[in-house]
């Protein structure tokens, strides 16, 4: 018997997140997940009159492909997929993995080839031309990273994935309006004293239409406006490597000093291209169910009382500061008291302290109002 929580999640993904309509093509891109969820998505998509396509992926096979990739192979891979993508109206990616470090040891040159000649083009076309949503799948490995039993983690996962995102969407409106008219931002906390401008960039609310789980409003700094120091207090993965204690020093928008537990590898990634040492996104997170890091970007960037500050490319067409790069690396800091506290200031006005919004019009985004 299929878990009824799959049915509820599938209905939310199809009806709310990608808004699938009769006659539309949907690609379900499933990466090491329980086929039961994919089955339910296919069944419900067909009942809506949609045409679902499915790709099932495997981490070890993907690693083997990366090991042998080349510019010519990546270009051919993109040529094969382009016809399909150009016919899509909706896209659902479900990520699961038994080992988050599966790509550890794959040469960085191979990873860069895949990202430059295939990954960026693939993701840009999907983002710009389809209704899309990305979500993780509650694997035992994921539960282990969250320091939870599989059963407890599944309960948590379905709570966070099927909350009332339409209510969250309404509560976001005042923050979007405030960010749209803000010039100067200051971030303050342990190891953090950073200033920058977001004037004229615009902001984007995220309430279950693009990510599940969701719960953020993002913008981007004016590219050369960032000055100061930022120390992230959560771990982050990149290229199969786990980074902690990441600290950046900024001068006129550029990361001029970068240290971490893996300083050499960190700087190697930041030297991928010119845009990798500039910031493409600043976002404020407030999902009420996500309180602690799991070393998973989709969850960690939505942590209640967090922000993320992202080296690399900005989103083209939405909150775009013009920065271009092969990478987009969401790194997270939490400002709740148990993580050292912190403050966010807009134009010399305190808007959030120790993870809680202090302006009356923003209090609807605090956890007590969203649960």
C-alpha positions in Angstrom: 0.0 0.0 0.0 1.3 3.4 -1.0 1.9 5.8 1.9 -1.0 8.3 1.9 1.5 11.1 2.6 3.0 10.5 -0.9 -0.5 11.2 -2.3 -0.8 14.5 -0.4 2.7 15.6 -1.4 2.1 14.7 -5.1 -1.1 16.7 -5.1 0.7 19.7 -3.7 3.5 19.4 -6.2 1.3 19.1 -9.2 -1.6 21.5 -8.3 0.3 24.2 -6.4 4.0 24.0 -7.2 4.0 23.5 -11.0 0.3 24.1 -11.6 0.1 21.3 -14.2 -2.8 21.7 -16.7 -4.4 19.3 -19.2 -2.3 18.8 -22.3 1.0 19.9 -20.7 4.2 17.9 -20.7 5.9 17.1 -17.4 9.3 15.7 -16.8 9.8 13.9 -13.4 13.6 13.7 -12.8 14.1 11.2 -10.0 17.5 10.6 -8.5 17.7 7.6 -6.2 14.2 7.8 -4.8 11.4 5.4 -3.8 9.5 4.6 -7.0 6.2 4.8 -5.1 6.3 8.6 -5.1 7.1 8.6 -8.8 4.2 6.3 -9.4 1.8 8.5 -7.6 3.0 11.6 -9.5 2.6 9.8 -12.8 -0.9 8.6 -11.8 -2.1 12.1 -10.6 -0.5 13.9 -13.6 -2.4 11.6 -16.0 -5.7 12.3 -14.1 -5.0 16.0 -14.6 -4.7 15.4 -18.3 -1.0 16.0 -18.3 1.7 13.9 -20.1 4.3 12.7 -17.7 7.8 11.7 -18.7 10.2 10.0 -16.2 14.0 9.7 -15.8 15.3 7.5 -13.1 19.0 8.2 -12.1 21.6 6.4 -10.0 24.4 8.1 -8.1 27.1 5.5 -9.0 26.2 5.5 -12.7 26.3 9.3 -12.6 29.7 9.2 -11.0 31.0 6.9 -13.7 29.7 9.3 -16.4 31.4 12.2 -14.7 34.7 10.3 -14.5 34.7 9.9 -18.3 33.1 13.1 -19.4 34.6 15.5 -21.9 33.6 18.7 -23.6 32.3 16.8 -26.6 30.3 14.3 -24.4 28.7 17.2 -22.4 27.7 19.0 -25.6 26.2 15.9 -27.0 24.3 15.2 -23.8 22.9 18.7 -23.9 21.9 18.2 -27.6 20.0 15.1 -26.7 18.1 16.7 -23.8 17.4 20.0 -25.5 14.6 18.7 -27.7 12.8 17.3 -24.7 13.3 20.4 -22.5 12.0 22.7 -25.3 8.7 20.7 -25.3 8.3 20.8 -21.5 5.7 22.9 -19.5 6.6 21.6 -16.1 9.5 19.9 -14.3 9.8 18.1 -11.0 13.2 17.0 -9.7 13.3 14.7 -6.7 16.8 14.2 -5.2 17.7 11.2 -3.1 21.1 9.8 -2.3 22.6 7.0 -0.1 25.9 8.9 0.0 26.2 12.7 -0.3 30.0 12.3 -0.9 29.6 10.0 -3.9 31.4 12.4 -6.2 34.4 12.8 -3.8 37.5 12.0 -5.9 36.0 12.9 -9.2 38.6 15.3 -10.8 37.4 18.9 -10.4 38.2 19.5 -14.1 35.5 16.8 -15.0 33.0 18.4 -12.7 33.7 21.9 -14.3 33.2 20.5 -17.8 29.9 19.0 -16.9 28.7 22.2 -15.2 29.9 24.6 -17.9 28.8 22.7 -21.0 25.7 21.0 -19.7 24.6 21.8 -16.2 24.3 25.6 -16.6 22.5 25.4 -20.0 20.2 22.7 -18.7 19.2 24.6 -15.5 18.9 28.0 -17.2 16.5 26.6 -19.8 14.4 24.9 -17.1 14.3 27.9 -14.8 13.4 30.3 -17.6 11.0 28.2 -19.7 9.0 25.9 -17.3 7.1 25.7 -14.1 9.6 23.8 -12.0 10.1 22.5 -8.4 13.0 20.7 -6.8 12.7 18.6 -3.6 14.8 16.1 -1.6 13.6 12.6 -0.7 13.6 11.3 2.9 16.3 8.6 2.6 17.9 6.8 5.6 21.1 8.6 4.7 19.3 11.9 4.9 17.8 11.0 8.3 21.3 10.1 9.5 22.7 13.5 8.5 19.8 15.1 10.4 20.7 13.0 13.5 17.2 11.5 13.5 15.7 8.0 13.1 14.3 7.3 9.7 10.7 7.2 11.1 11.1 10.5 12.9 12.7 12.1 9.9 9.9 11.1 7.6 7.4 12.6 9.9 9.4 15.8 10.0 9.9 15.7 6.2 6.2 15.4 5.4 5.3 18.2 7.9 7.8 20.6 6.3 6.9 19.6 2.7 3.1 19.9 3.0 2.7 22.9 5.2 0.3 25.6 4.1 2.6 27.5 1.6 -0.3 29.7 0.4 -0.5 31.1 4.0 3.3 31.7 3.9 3.0 33.4 0.6 0.6 35.9 2.0 2.8 36.6 5.0 5.8 37.3 2.7 4.2 40.2 0.9 5.3 42.9 3.4 8.9 41.6 3.4 9.0 41.7 -0.4 7.7 45.3 -0.4 10.3 46.3 2.2 13.2 44.7 0.3 12.1 46.3 -2.9 12.4 49.8 -1.5 15.6 49.2 0.6 19.0 50.5 -0.3 21.6 49.6 2.4 21.7 46.3 4.3 23.9 45.5 7.3 24.4 42.0 8.7 25.9 41.8 12.3 26.8 38.8 14.4 29.6 36.6 15.6 32.3 36.9 13.0 29.9 39.0 10.8 30.0 42.7 10.0 28.9 43.2 6.4 27.3 46.1 4.5 26.0 46.2 0.9 23.3 47.7 -1.2 20.2 45.9 -2.8 18.8 49.1 -4.4 17.1 48.5 -7.7 17.6 44.7 -7.7 14.2 43.6 -6.7 13.2 40.6 -4.6 11.5 37.3 -5.1 9.2 35.4 -2.7 9.7 31.6 -2.5 6.7 29.8 -1.1 6.6 26.3 -2.5 6.6 27.2 -6.2 10.2 26.4 -6.8 11.6 24.4 -3.9 10.1 22.0 -1.4 10.7 22.7 1.4 10.5 26.5 0.9 10.5 29.6 2.9 12.7 32.5 1.8 12.7 35.9 0.1 15.8 36.4 -2.1 17.5 39.3 -3.8 21.1 40.1 -4.8 23.6 42.7 -3.7 24.6 45.4 -6.0 27.7 43.6 -7.4 30.5 45.9 -6.2 28.8 47.2 -3.0 29.8 44.5 -0.5 32.4 45.3 2.2 33.3 43.7 5.5 33.6 40.2 6.8 31.3 37.2 6.9 31.8 33.9 8.8 29.2 31.1 8.1 28.2 29.0 11.1 26.9 26.0 9.2 28.7 23.3 7.1 28.3 23.2 3.4 29.1 20.6 0.7 30.7 21.2 -2.7 32.2 18.7 -5.2 32.0 15.9 -2.5 33.9 18.0 0.0 32.5 19.2 3.3 33.5 22.7 4.3 33.1 24.4 7.8 34.2 27.6 9.4 34.1 29.4 6.0 35.1 33.0 6.4 35.1 35.6 3.6 36.6 39.1 3.6 35.0 41.4 0.9 36.3 44.5 -0.7 34.1 46.3 -3.2 32.1 43.2 -3.8 34.9 40.7 -4.3 36.0 38.0 -1.9 39.6 38.9 -1.4 40.3 36.5 1.4 38.7 33.1 2.0 39.5 30.6 4.7 37.9 27.3 6.0 38.8 23.9 7.2 39.6 23.2 3.6 41.1 26.6 2.6 43.0 25.3 -0.5 39.9 23.5 -1.9 37.7 26.5 -1.1 39.9 28.9 -3.0 40.2 26.4 -5.9 36.4 26.5 -6.3 36.3 30.3 -5.9 38.9 30.5 -8.7 36.6 28.7 -11.1 36.0 31.9 -13.0 35.9 35.7 -12.4 32.3 35.7 -11.1 32.8 33.0 -8.5 34.4 35.6 -6.1 31.3 37.8 -6.3 27.9 37.3 -4.8 24.8 36.3 -6.8 22.2 36.1 -4.1 21.2 37.3 -0.6 18.2 35.6 1.0 16.4 35.5 4.3 15.0 32.2 5.5 12.1 31.5 7.8 10.6 28.0 7.4 9.1 27.3 10.9 9.8 23.5 10.8 13.5 23.7 9.8 15.6 24.7 12.8 19.0 23.0 12.5 21.4 22.4 9.6 21.4 19.0 7.8 24.3 19.8 5.4 21.7 19.9 2.6 21.2 23.1 0.8 17.5 22.8 0.0 16.7 22.5 3.7 19.5 24.6 5.3 18.8 27.7 3.2 15.2 27.8 4.6 16.2 27.5 8.3 14.1 29.8 10.5 16.2 32.7 11.6 18.8 32.2 8.8 20.2 34.0 5.8 22.3 32.8 2.9 24.9 34.7 1.0 25.8 33.0 -2.3 29.1 33.2 -4.2 28.6 32.8 -7.9 25.9 33.5 -10.5 22.7 35.5 -10.0 19.4 34.3 -11.2 18.9 35.7 -14.7 15.6 37.5 -15.1 14.9 37.6 -11.3 16.7 39.7 -8.7 19.6 39.8 -11.2 22.7 41.8 -10.3 24.5 40.8 -13.5 27.0 38.4 -11.9 27.8 35.4 -14.1 29.6 32.2 -13.0 29.6 28.5 -13.4 28.9 28.1 -9.7 26.0 29.1 -7.4 27.0 28.1 -3.9 24.4 28.8 -1.2 26.1 29.1 2.2 24.0 29.6 5.3 24.3 31.4 8.6 21.8 31.1 11.5 21.1 34.1 13.7 19.0 32.5 16.5 20.4 32.8 20.0 21.6 29.2 20.2 23.8 29.9 17.2 25.2 33.1 18.5 22.4 35.6 17.6 22.7 38.4 15.1 20.9 41.3 13.4 19.7 42.4 10.0 19.3 46.1 9.3 17.7 47.8 6.4 18.5 51.5 5.9 19.6 51.8 9.5 16.3 50.2 10.7 16.5 46.9 12.6 14.2 44.4 11.0 15.3 41.1 12.5 17.1 40.3 15.8 18.3 36.9 17.0 16.2 35.2 14.2 12.9 36.9 14.9 11.4 39.7 12.9 10.8 42.8 15.0 8.7 45.0 12.7 4.9 44.5 13.2 4.2 44.0 9.5 6.8 41.2 9.4 5.8 39.2 12.5 3.6 36.9 10.4 6.8 35.3 9.2 7.9 34.3 12.7 7.5 30.5 13.4 4.6 30.9 15.9 2.5 32.4 13.1 3.4 30.0 10.3 3.0 26.6 12.0 
